[in-house]
Amino acid sequence: MAIATSTYPSDSGQSGRLKSWLSKVASFGSGRNSHAELLLEAGQILGDNFESPNHSERFVGQLAKVIDFDYLSLAQVDHTEWTADNLLQCGARISGMSDTWSVSLDAVPQPEVFSTKLAAMCEVEQVAHDGKSVAWWMYRAGLRSMITAPIIADATVIGVLMVASKLPHSYDEANVHTAQQLADAVAGSFANLRLHKRLRRELIERETVSALAKTISSSLDIESSMPDFAHDFFKIVPANGVSISLATGVNDDTEDRWSYGVTPVAGDSPHQRTLTSEMKVGGSTVGTITVVGSARQRYVRHHLSLLNTVASNIAGAIAAAEMHARSMELAEARLEMEKTEAERRELERVAAAKSDFLTTVSHELRTPLTSILAFADVLTRNKPGNLLSKQERQLGIIQRSGRRLAVLIDDLLDATHIEQSKFELKPVRFDVTEMLSDLTDSFKPILREKNQKFVLDISKAPTEMFADQIRLTQVVSNLVTNASKYSGEGSEVTITAKADGDDVVIAVEDQGIGIDSFDLENVFGAFFRSDNEGTRAQSGTGIGLYFCRMIVEYHNGDISAESAVGTGTKITLRVPREYSTELENEPSLAA
């Protein structure tokens, strides 16, 4: 007689029916034992100490003396959950049916045994029709014939005994009768086994739920606790992943915060099974916990009840962890604000000190410079012949240098007034072409010293605009001065002006040393000077272009620079034709 081995899964090399040395030993005493005694002994073995190491092996060996099989399963029936849950199995390995498999009663092969309460046999191929049922998995494992017998207690089917063979047409009515006798013989012990399994499961579940709550509450760092939490959690709720989300406080939405393993796919997915439970503290929802299983995973009400229990036990710890995290974020934000405020006060102090210094220095320089220029003017008004030609040239140098220094001092004072918000525009209506023409005439002597050519293109310029004429004149003068200063002998300086919609666009272009691309983005910063041989050869404070930018921005315009080393520079400013205080922007004071 072929019987099942005492371990699961069976050796893959074993062919046909399973054979065990237990059957050979048992055969020597089969003559002394009647069929009824074998059945009675099977029930006694099943009812023995459930925790003994060889309990399952002894029971399987006893059943092998009564009926042939290559696969055997004892499954308990839960009518509340409408499931059949495996308690014991051995023999052929069946993909999809682990030691803890659970299936719907409708998926059990030959479900008619639940209504007839009588054992039935069939060919596995006949009931393996949908590709997903238990019978299909058994057929894929090589099983061909099977018997399903109900285990009955108090007129209720509390379990099923399934035996299967790898040989087709292996069973007859006598085997069906024997299987039913086996099911009846073990019914009492099976009821006790089911009760034992249930009590043991409940004990494990209580201990696990307690351990889960302790794991989560033992640390405010939930992320680091997730692996241990998931490891214990999967002992009571089979899953491939677990995810904890927190309430956002907006439209009952949540956002994922911590997860382990597979994460849930948004929306319904045919490849996942999920269970979700809300975590509440004092009636308020703090988040949700979700478990993710494969498409084959079957979740029942008991799994949801366990998940609800876990959610209830960890909700307080999750809320505390989130409160701690927010407190840390607020503390960090407060420290950052205090640091920023301290830096702002320090910057204001430094800016005020700088402005005071520049104002003091400017006034101190202006007093002696005014005297120098005044005496220079007196000397130039002397009657001819009092000064030699060489002395006249030297006096001219004194006057030009003095005027240049006066312009620098004025720029410093204006920049200081801008930073102290003491700078105001005085717009008037004036002719743009006339302003630029006057500038051309005033700069011709300066450009003539370096044999430079001055080109003025005002053919497309508007005849009138409303702005601060004096300040815009300062801007263009500063740009022309720079263009001449950093251009060589015989070069050309060009001013173009045109109307562009509601704006006036003025550009000053030279053929000078140019500006490196790295320095180009900083040229309008306060006290910035490009560091190269050409700039080091010329005097300057780096305040001119900064002052130009401030004036243009006060006019609600913008200024930009285009340049390349060795090819010259083009500065373009764009200002509205009609200045309006309602559109005035606060200019940036960034250096």
KETITI-675710 format. One line per 4 residues: their letters; for each residue x, y, z of C-alpha. Coordinates in pm, 1 decimal. Layout:
N
A> X/Y/Z; ... .
END
This chain:
591
MAIA> 0.0/0.0/0.0; 142.2/340.1/-100.9; 129.4/608.8/166.0; 239.8/968.7/206.6 .
TSTY> 573.2/1074.3/348.2; 568.8/1248.2/683.6; 711.3/1579.7/563.5; 589.6/1859.4/342.4 .
PSDS> 682.0/1925.6/67.2; 772.7/1585.5/-71.0; 1103.5/1504.4/-233.3; 1087.9/1624.3/-593.5 .
GQSG> 1261.3/1306.7/-708.3; 991.4/1080.2/-572.7; 775.3/930.0/-850.9; 419.8/799.3/-846.3 .
RLKS> 270.6/754.1/-506.3; 456.4/839.6/-191.2; 614.1/550.8/-5.0; 722.2/550.3/352.2 .
WLSK> 904.3/309.5/574.1; 615.5/365.8/816.8; 385.7/166.8/587.3; 628.9/-122.8/579.1 .
VASF> 652.0/-133.3/954.8; 275.9/-103.7/981.7; 219.9/-389.9/738.2; 366.4/-641.8/982.3 .
GSGR> 90.0/-570.5/1231.7; -193.8/-526.2/983.9; -302.1/-882.4/1026.1; -354.6/-829.7/1397.3 .
NSHA> -545.3/-501.7/1366.2; -890.4/-481.3/1223.8; -1004.0/-194.3/1002.0; -1200.5/-42.1/1289.7 .
ELLL> -900.2/-52.9/1518.2; -691.3/132.9/1259.3; -954.6/404.3/1234.8; -984.3/431.3/1612.1 .
EAGQ> -606.6/454.9/1647.2; -595.9/733.6/1384.3; -837.8/937.8/1591.8; -639.6/870.5/1909.4 .
ILGD> -313.0/978.8/1746.1; -470.7/1299.0/1617.1; -596.1/1369.4/1967.5; -257.0/1313.1/2132.7 .
NFES> -23.2/1589.9/2240.4; -52.1/1842.2/1959.0; 282.2/2003.0/2043.7; 489.4/1682.8/2020.5 .
PNHS> 753.9/1701.6/1746.4; 634.1/1389.6/1559.1; 261.4/1438.6/1604.7; 187.6/1500.9/1235.4 .
ERFV> 419.1/1220.8/1119.7; 247.5/963.8/1342.1; -98.1/1067.3/1224.8; -2.4/1062.2/856.5 .
GQLA> 163.2/722.7/896.9; -153.3/582.9/1055.2; -374.5/717.0/773.5; -140.2/559.5/518.1 .
KVID> -231.8/218.6/662.3; -595.2/279.0/573.1; -594.3/457.2/233.4; -343.7/530.4/-43.2 .
FDYL> -256.3/894.9/-121.8; 14.8/1122.4/-260.6; -128.7/1433.4/-95.6; -329.4/1479.1/223.1 .
SLAQ> -486.4/1782.1/386.9; -697.0/1845.7/695.8; -867.8/2187.0/671.9; -1101.6/2352.2/920.9 .
VDHT> -1420.6/2516.7/795.8; -1517.4/2864.5/912.9; -1875.6/2929.8/807.9; -1861.1/3287.4/942.6 .
EWTA> -1571.0/3379.4/714.2; -1688.0/3124.1/450.9; -1336.2/2980.9/429.1; -1147.1/2656.0/454.3 .
DNLL> -817.3/2703.2/641.9; -547.4/2438.8/637.6; -446.4/2280.4/969.9; -225.6/1997.5/846.1 .
QCGA> -100.1/1885.8/505.2; 171.7/1665.2/361.3; 280.0/1512.7/35.7; 308.8/1676.3/-305.3 .
RISG> 413.0/2041.1/-323.2; 126.4/2248.5/-459.9; 205.2/2600.8/-580.1; -27.9/2850.8/-414.7 .
MSDT> -112.6/2623.9/-119.0; 135.9/2686.7/159.4; 102.1/2530.0/504.1; -124.8/2819.9/601.8 .
WSVS> -344.3/2831.6/290.1; -695.2/2968.5/315.5; -955.2/2952.6/37.9; -1323.2/3025.9/-7.5 .
LDAV> -1555.6/2732.1/52.2; -1673.2/2780.0/-304.7; -1315.0/2712.4/-423.5; -1284.1/2377.4/-245.0 .
PQPE> -1299.6/2087.6/-495.1; -1637.9/1913.7/-472.5; -1812.2/2178.6/-257.8; -2123.7/1963.4/-265.9 .
VFST> -1986.8/1769.2/35.5; -2088.8/2066.0/256.6; -2455.1/2018.7/166.6; -2468.0/1638.7/129.8 .
KLAA> -2230.4/1581.6/423.7; -2102.4/1275.6/237.2; -1758.5/1200.7/93.6; -1718.0/1224.0/-283.8 .
MCEV> -1449.2/1135.6/-535.1; -1358.9/1289.8/-868.7; -1088.9/1319.6/-1128.5; -896.2/1640.9/-1062.6 .
EQVA> -904.5/1736.7/-1429.1; -1284.8/1745.1/-1421.9; -1299.5/2022.8/-1160.3; -983.1/2211.2/-1263.2 .
HDGK> -1155.5/2440.5/-1508.7; -1092.9/2807.7/-1428.2; -716.0/2815.7/-1393.8; -731.2/2967.4/-1043.8 .
SVAW> -906.1/2711.3/-826.1; -750.4/2473.0/-575.9; -820.8/2184.1/-813.4; -625.0/2359.1/-1087.0 .
WMYR> -325.4/2403.5/-859.2; -349.0/2036.1/-761.5; -363.8/1933.2/-1127.1; -54.5/2143.7/-1202.3 .
AGLR> 121.4/1957.2/-917.2; 58.3/1623.5/-1093.2; -239.8/1502.7/-887.7; -509.5/1326.3/-1088.8 .
SMIT> -761.8/1160.4/-853.2; -900.6/1286.0/-523.7; -1153.7/1228.0/-248.1; -1306.6/1502.3/-33.6 .
APII> -1472.2/1391.8/292.0; -1657.0/1624.7/534.1; -1564.9/1618.0/903.7; -1884.8/1660.1/1102.6 .
ADAT> -1950.1/1754.7/1464.3; -2292.9/1835.1/1609.6; -2444.9/1799.8/1260.9; -2215.5/2077.5/1130.8 .
VIGV> -1932.4/2040.6/883.1; -1631.7/2166.2/1078.9; -1362.7/2048.2/839.6; -1268.2/1851.1/531.9 .
LMVA> -1030.6/1563.0/471.2; -876.9/1567.7/123.9; -661.9/1286.4/-17.4; -529.5/1279.4/-371.0 .
SKLP> -331.0/1041.5/-591.5; -103.3/1101.1/-886.7; -264.6/808.3/-1068.9; -586.5/867.9/-1264.4 .
HSYD> -896.3/670.6/-1161.8; -714.7/561.6/-848.8; -1017.3/556.9/-617.8; -1344.6/363.7/-606.2 .
EANV> -1656.1/365.8/-389.3; -1481.0/152.5/-125.9; -1210.7/417.8/-93.8; -1477.1/688.8/-65.3 .
HTAQ> -1643.6/490.6/215.1; -1307.7/446.5/387.3; -1233.0/818.3/358.9; -1567.6/902.1/516.9 .
QLAD> -1500.0/653.8/796.3; -1163.9/822.1/853.5; -1329.9/1163.5/864.6; -1586.5/1035.4/1114.8 .
AVAG> -1321.5/859.7/1324.6; -1111.5/1172.7/1367.3; -1401.1/1420.0/1405.9; -1375.3/1443.3/1784.5 .
SFAN> -999.2/1479.2/1785.3; -1021.3/1722.6/1494.1; -1259.3/1943.9/1692.7; -1008.6/1948.5/1976.6 .
LRLH> -723.6/2016.8/1735.0; -918.9/2304.2/1581.0; -987.8/2447.5/1924.8; -622.8/2406.5/2019.7 .
KRLR> -510.1/2579.5/1700.8; -757.6/2862.0/1756.2; -650.2/2918.1/2117.5; -285.6/2902.9/2020.8 .
RELI> -346.3/3143.2/1734.6; -528.2/3386.8/1964.7; -242.2/3366.9/2214.2; 12.1/3437.0/1942.0 .
ERET> -202.2/3722.9/1809.7; -235.1/3885.4/2153.8; 137.6/3854.8/2217.8; 216.3/3988.8/1872.0 .
VSAL> -20.7/4285.8/1902.4; 140.5/4370.4/2235.8; 487.9/4340.1/2081.6; 385.1/4562.0/1787.6 .
AKTI> 260.6/4835.9/2019.8; 582.7/4812.7/2219.3; 797.3/4828.9/1903.9; 626.0/5143.7/1778.8 .
SSSL> 608.1/5319.2/2115.9; 966.4/5236.8/2217.7; 1110.9/5490.1/1975.5; 998.1/5821.2/1833.0 .
DIES> 1183.8/5728.6/1514.7; 913.2/5527.5/1337.8; 1125.9/5482.7/1024.7; 1385.5/5278.6/1209.7 .
SMPD> 1114.5/5069.7/1381.5; 934.7/4967.9/1060.5; 1144.1/4653.9/977.7; 1087.5/4502.9/1324.3 .
FAHD> 723.7/4610.5/1320.2; 662.3/4450.8/979.0; 846.3/4129.6/1074.3; 614.2/4073.3/1371.7 .
FFKI> 305.0/4201.7/1195.9; 336.7/3953.3/908.6; 313.8/3670.4/1164.5; -56.3/3738.9/1221.3 .
VPAN> -161.5/3910.8/897.5; 2.8/3756.0/589.9; 122.4/4034.7/359.4; 404.7/4153.8/137.6 .
GVSI> 409.4/4508.0/269.1; 273.9/4747.1/529.5; 234.4/5124.6/503.6; 145.0/5392.2/760.4 .
SLAT> -4.7/5720.4/640.0; -79.9/6037.4/835.0; -382.9/6261.6/804.6; -312.7/6587.8/621.3 .
GVND> -610.4/6770.2/770.5; -739.4/6856.9/421.8; -1047.4/6678.9/281.1; -978.2/6365.5/484.8 .
DTED> -664.3/6303.8/276.3; -358.5/6118.1/400.9; 3.9/6106.8/292.9; 236.7/5807.8/312.6 .
RWSY> 503.5/5851.8/577.8; 648.9/5511.9/663.8; 640.1/5181.2/477.9; 813.2/4846.6/458.1 .
GVTP> 809.1/4598.1/174.1; 558.4/4640.6/-108.3; 374.5/4973.1/-111.0; 7.1/5002.7/-213.3 .
VAGD> -66.2/5101.8/-572.9; -296.3/5401.8/-614.0; -644.4/5286.5/-710.5; -763.1/4930.3/-756.1 .
SPHQ> -499.6/4689.9/-883.0; -563.9/4331.8/-998.2; -216.1/4242.3/-874.0; -271.4/4347.2/-512.2 .
RTLT> -500.9/4281.5/-221.4; -513.3/4549.8/46.0; -664.3/4604.7/389.2; -684.7/4950.6/546.6 .
SEMK> -776.5/5062.6/898.2; -799.0/5408.9/1048.6; -586.4/5506.3/1347.6; -783.4/5722.2/1589.9 .
VGGS> -697.0/5905.5/1910.3; -983.9/6051.0/2109.9; -1222.2/6027.9/1815.3; -982.0/6207.9/1580.3 .
TVGT> -826.3/6023.6/1289.1; -447.7/6057.0/1294.5; -384.9/5836.0/992.4; -428.8/5491.6/839.5 .
ITVV> -239.7/5163.6/831.1; -253.9/4952.8/514.5; -132.7/4599.1/444.5; -56.5/4481.0/92.1 .
GSAR> -85.2/4122.1/-25.1; -53.5/3945.8/-358.6; -348.9/3879.3/-589.8; -374.0/3527.2/-446.3 .
QRYV> -395.4/3649.4/-88.8; -739.2/3608.9/67.3; -824.7/3849.9/345.4; -1121.4/3779.6/572.2 .
RHHL> -1299.2/3966.8/850.4; -1061.9/3824.2/1109.3; -764.4/3983.3/932.1; -946.2/4316.9/928.6 .
SLLN> -1029.4/4277.1/1298.0; -660.3/4216.3/1374.0; -563.2/4519.2/1168.2; -816.8/4733.1/1355.9 .
TVAS> -674.6/4612.1/1687.1; -318.8/4693.1/1579.6; -428.3/5035.9/1452.0; -597.3/5110.4/1784.2 .
NIAG> -289.6/5003.7/1982.1; -33.1/5204.4/1783.3; -240.4/5517.8/1712.7; -122.2/5693.5/2028.7 .
AIAA> 243.4/5617.1/1961.0; 210.0/5733.2/1598.4; 44.9/6057.8/1711.6; 320.5/6112.2/1970.0 .
AEMH> 592.3/6046.3/1712.0; 433.5/6287.5/1467.8; 391.9/6552.2/1738.0; 757.7/6507.9/1831.9 .
ARSM> 861.6/6536.5/1467.1; 659.6/6856.0/1425.5; 800.3/6996.0/1748.9; 1151.6/6928.9/1619.8 .
ELAE> 1065.2/7093.1/1287.0; 922.7/7396.9/1467.5; 1227.4/7414.5/1693.1; 1458.8/7398.1/1392.6 .
ARLE> 1249.5/7658.0/1210.8; 1256.6/7884.0/1517.9; 1635.2/7850.0/1544.4; 1667.2/7923.0/1175.4 .
MEKT> 1445.6/8229.5/1210.2; 1646.0/8351.9/1506.5; 1967.1/8296.2/1312.9; 1825.1/8477.0/1010.6 .
EAER> 1702.3/8763.0/1226.8; 2042.6/8794.3/1394.4; 2210.6/8795.9/1054.2; 1962.8/9056.6/929.4 .
RELE> 2031.2/9283.3/1227.6; 2403.4/9241.0/1177.2; 2371.2/9324.2/808.1; 2165.1/9630.4/893.5 .
RVAA> 2428.0/9736.0/1145.8; 2707.6/9687.0/895.0; 2509.0/9868.7/623.9; 2440.1/10158.5/857.1 .
AKSD> 2806.0/10174.3/959.4; 2909.9/10162.5/593.9; 2665.3/10439.7/500.8; 2780.6/10656.2/789.8 .
FLTT> 3141.3/10598.2/691.8; 3077.9/10681.6/325.7; 2880.5/10992.3/416.9; 3153.7/11114.2/654.5 .
VSHE> 3434.3/11038.8/411.9; 3248.0/11199.7/120.4; 3190.0/11520.8/313.1; 3548.0/11527.2/441.2 .
LRTP> 3680.2/11480.6/87.2; 3445.3/11734.8/-67.5; 3568.7/12025.7/151.7; 3937.1/12022.1/48.4 .
LTSI> 3844.4/11923.3/-308.8; 3620.1/12228.1/-340.1; 3911.3/12449.9/-234.1; 4146.7/12279.2/-480.2 .
LAFA> 3907.1/12327.8/-770.4; 3831.6/12688.9/-666.5; 4201.8/12787.6/-657.5; 4258.6/12603.1/-986.3 .
DVLT> 3981.3/12810.8/-1143.6; 4137.4/13130.7/-999.1; 4472.1/13039.4/-1149.2; 4323.6/12974.8/-1492.0 .
RNKP> 4159.9/13319.9/-1486.2; 4499.6/13496.1/-1440.9; 4616.1/13726.5/-1718.5; 4797.4/13559.0/-2004.4 .
GNLL> 5166.3/13529.6/-1953.1; 5160.5/13463.2/-1581.6; 5174.3/13086.9/-1635.5; 5400.2/12889.9/-1859.1 .
SKQE> 5239.3/12651.9/-2110.5; 5368.0/12355.2/-1910.7; 5206.9/12496.1/-1596.9; 4879.0/12548.9/-1783.7 .
RQLG> 4879.7/12180.9/-1891.8; 4949.8/12073.2/-1535.1; 4669.5/12298.6/-1409.7; 4433.5/12140.1/-1663.7 .
IIQR> 4523.9/11796.1/-1528.2; 4445.8/11919.3/-1175.4; 4105.0/12047.0/-1288.3; 4010.8/11728.0/-1477.0 .
SGRR> 4123.4/11503.4/-1194.7; 3943.3/11717.2/-941.3; 3618.9/11707.3/-1138.6; 3649.6/11329.0/-1178.1 .
LAVL> 3701.6/11295.5/-804.8; 3397.6/11518.4/-743.5; 3187.1/11287.2/-960.5; 3305.3/10984.5/-759.1 .
IDDL> 3219.7/11159.6/-432.5; 2873.6/11246.7/-565.3; 2821.3/10883.0/-668.9; 2916.1/10764.2/-320.9 .
LDAT> 2675.7/11008.3/-159.6; 2394.6/10912.2/-396.8; 2452.0/10540.3/-331.6; 2442.3/10609.9/40.9 .
HIEQ> 2116.0/10801.4/4.6; 1966.2/10513.5/-195.1; 2051.5/10257.8/72.2; 1913.4/10490.2/341.2 .
SKFE> 1591.0/10537.1/139.4; 1663.4/10909.3/115.8; 1677.9/10901.0/-263.6; 1391.0/11060.8/-455.9 .
LKPV> 1331.8/11111.4/-826.7; 1225.8/11449.9/-964.7; 1060.9/11369.5/-1297.2; 1013.4/11636.8/-1561.5 .
RFDV> 908.2/11633.5/-1924.1; 1209.1/11669.6/-2155.7; 1336.7/11600.2/-2506.6; 1539.5/11276.8/-2520.0 .
TEML> 1723.6/11371.8/-2837.6; 1822.8/11707.9/-2692.3; 1953.7/11545.9/-2372.4; 2168.9/11299.4/-2564.6 .
SDLT> 2295.2/11566.3/-2803.8; 2410.1/11783.4/-2514.0; 2592.4/11483.6/-2366.1; 2767.3/11427.5/-2694.9 .
DSFK> 2898.6/11780.1/-2700.0; 3019.8/11763.4/-2338.3; 3207.7/11435.1/-2393.4; 3379.4/11521.3/-2719.5 .
PILR> 3678.3/11690.6/-2548.1; 3728.4/11390.2/-2320.3; 3716.7/11140.3/-2608.0; 3943.8/11363.2/-2818.6 .
EKNQ> 4226.4/11308.6/-2571.2; 4238.8/10938.4/-2672.2; 4148.9/11008.8/-3034.5; 3821.3/10823.0/-2982.8 .
KFVL> 3518.6/10865.3/-3205.7; 3173.7/10939.1/-3066.8; 2873.9/10807.4/-3267.0; 2520.4/10913.2/-3174.5 .
DISK> 2219.2/10738.8/-3334.7; 1892.2/10904.2/-3223.4; 1697.1/10865.0/-3549.1; 1440.7/10636.2/-3379.0 .
APTE> 1443.2/10807.0/-3041.4; 1123.9/10965.8/-2902.7; 1124.2/11342.4/-2880.7; 968.7/11347.2/-2535.0 .
MFAD> 956.3/11147.4/-2212.8; 860.7/11202.7/-1849.2; 1140.6/11103.5/-1608.2; 1417.1/11242.1/-1389.7 .
QIRL> 1633.3/11403.7/-1656.9; 1923.3/11480.7/-1425.2; 1948.0/11123.9/-1298.3; 1919.2/10967.8/-1644.4 .
TQVV> 2187.3/11209.1/-1762.3; 2406.3/11081.6/-1478.8; 2345.6/10723.2/-1591.8; 2438.0/10785.5/-1954.8 .
SNLV> 2737.9/11000.4/-1852.7; 2863.0/10721.6/-1627.0; 2826.8/10467.0/-1906.2; 3006.2/10687.6/-2160.5 .
TNAS> 3286.1/10757.8/-1910.5; 3337.3/10383.7/-1854.1; 3324.5/10315.7/-2227.7; 3596.6/10570.9/-2293.0 .
KYSG> 3806.3/10470.7/-1991.4; 3825.1/10101.7/-2084.1; 3864.5/10150.9/-2461.4; 4187.4/10204.5/-2645.1 .
EGSE> 4322.6/10481.3/-2867.0; 4123.6/10538.9/-3186.6; 3827.2/10323.9/-3074.6; 3462.0/10408.1/-3114.5 .
VTIT> 3190.8/10475.8/-2855.0; 2831.1/10452.3/-2977.7; 2506.7/10574.7/-2819.4; 2177.2/10458.2/-2970.3 .
AKAD> 1828.6/10549.6/-2855.8; 1490.4/10426.4/-2977.9; 1128.5/10398.1/-2877.8; 1006.3/10045.0/-2809.1 .
GDDV> 636.0/10047.3/-2733.2; 586.9/10237.3/-2408.6; 959.8/10224.1/-2327.3; 1271.4/10414.4/-2420.6 .
VIAV> 1576.3/10198.9/-2489.8; 1923.8/10356.9/-2467.8; 2240.2/10159.2/-2536.4; 2606.3/10255.3/-2491.2 .
EDQG> 2853.1/10033.9/-2676.9; 3233.3/10041.9/-2682.3; 3522.8/9851.7/-2840.7; 3716.0/9812.9/-2518.2 .
IGID> 3869.0/9533.0/-2312.4; 3533.8/9364.0/-2241.4; 3414.9/9174.2/-1933.5; 3466.9/8807.8/-1849.2 .
SFDL> 3145.5/8600.8/-1852.7; 3199.5/8507.4/-1486.6; 3210.8/8875.8/-1386.8; 2929.0/8983.0/-1617.7 .
ENVF> 2650.3/8883.6/-1378.0; 2809.9/9086.5/-1095.9; 2895.8/9411.4/-1275.5; 2594.7/9594.9/-1132.2 .
GAFF> 2681.2/9507.4/-772.3; 2805.5/9769.2/-528.4; 3184.8/9815.1/-518.9; 3240.4/9536.0/-770.5 .
RSDN> 3525.6/9563.4/-1019.1; 3637.3/9298.4/-1261.8; 3989.3/9187.0/-1169.6; 4208.1/9194.3/-1480.7 .
EGTR> 4502.5/9384.7/-1618.1; 4283.5/9640.0/-1795.1; 4074.7/9731.7/-1490.1; 4372.6/9740.7/-1254.7 .
AQSG> 4527.5/10006.6/-1479.3; 4226.5/10236.1/-1427.7; 4107.3/10404.5/-1110.1; 3754.6/10351.1/-982.5 .
TGIG> 3539.9/10250.5/-686.6; 3303.0/10002.6/-851.4; 3006.0/10219.4/-754.1; 2918.8/10365.7/-1094.5 .
LYFC> 2724.6/10076.3/-1251.2; 2558.8/10002.8/-917.3; 2435.0/10362.2/-906.9; 2315.5/10331.4/-1268.7 .
RMIV> 2116.6/10019.8/-1181.2; 1953.5/10188.9/-882.7; 1840.8/10490.8/-1087.4; 1700.5/10270.9/-1365.6 .
EYHN> 1515.7/10047.6/-1117.3; 1372.8/10353.8/-942.9; 1229.7/10442.5/-1283.9; 1069.1/10092.4/-1296.2 .
GDIS> 1309.3/9992.7/-1570.5; 1591.0/9745.6/-1610.5; 1953.2/9748.1/-1721.7; 2163.0/9469.9/-1874.1 .
AESA> 2513.2/9408.6/-2002.7; 2650.2/9214.1/-2299.8; 3023.1/9161.7/-2330.0; 3308.8/8933.5/-2418.2 .
VGTG> 3676.5/8970.3/-2334.4; 3858.7/9166.7/-2605.8; 3548.6/9255.6/-2810.0; 3391.9/9538.0/-2610.5 .
TKIT> 3084.3/9590.2/-2392.6; 2725.5/9696.2/-2455.2; 2512.8/9832.8/-2170.1; 2139.1/9864.5/-2242.5 .
LRVP> 1885.8/10041.2/-2023.4; 1509.8/10032.2/-2070.2; 1282.2/10278.7/-1888.3; 914.9/10370.2/-1931.9 .
REYS> 848.9/10683.7/-2136.1; 600.5/10797.1/-1873.5; 726.1/10756.3/-1516.2; 451.2/10678.7/-1262.0 .
TELE> 483.7/10655.5/-886.4; 196.5/10403.4/-883.5; 413.5/10154.6/-1073.7; 726.6/10226.4/-873.7 .
NEPS> 906.9/9912.9/-763.3; 1126.4/9879.2/-458.0; 1476.3/9846.5/-608.1; 1700.7/9567.9/-492.0 .
LAA> 1977.2/9674.3/-256.7; 2175.3/9355.5/-306.7; 2543.8/9422.8/-351.4 .
END
